[in-house]
Amino acid sequence: MTSDDVTALRMWAAMFALSFIGWAAVIAWWLA
C-alpha cells in the first residue's frame, strides 16, 4: 500500500463522512 493509496482512502473517507453528516442534518431538519 503506497502513500497515494492512503491519501485516496482518506479523501474518500472524508467525502463519505461529509455526505453522511449532510444527509443526517437534512433528515433531522425535515423531521423537526
HUDA-V27956 format. One record per backbone hydrogen bond with DSSP energy under -0.5 kcal/mol. CO is the residue of the C=O (numbers start at 1). NH is the residue of the N-H. If there is no record, write none. Layout:
CO:NH ; CO:NH
This chain:
2:6 ; 3:7 ; 4:8 ; 5:9 ; 6:10 ; 7:11 ; 8:12 ; 9:13 ; 10:14 ; 11:15 ; 12:16 ; 13:17 ; 14:18 ; 15:19 ; 16:20 ; 17:21 ; 18:22 ; 19:23 ; 20:24 ; 21:25 ; 22:26 ; 23:27 ; 24:28 ; 25:29 ; 26:30 ; 27:31 ; 28:32
